[in-house]
Amino acid sequence: MTDATYQVRVSGVIPEELLEELRDLTVSVEPPETILHGSLPDQSAVVGLISRIHGLGLRLIEVRRIPPSQES
């Protein structure tokens, strides 16, 4: 199975400690949200990311899988 591209929106700003773990993802801040964009290898990686976000007390707004035709 190949990697899939995801967009994850989080309320507020993600702490530096988590950003260091996410260096393979593109991070952009569009106040009041932080947007992560990039490829994740499988659903386990997606669940792990969501769990880490939750564990840090951040509010998850949206997780979207980007269809290959819309990837840029």
Summary of the structure (lengths in Angstrom):
residues: 72
radius of gyration: 11.7
end to end distance: 20.3
largest distance: 34.6
contacts: 169
relative contact order: 0.32
helix: 31%
strand: 40%
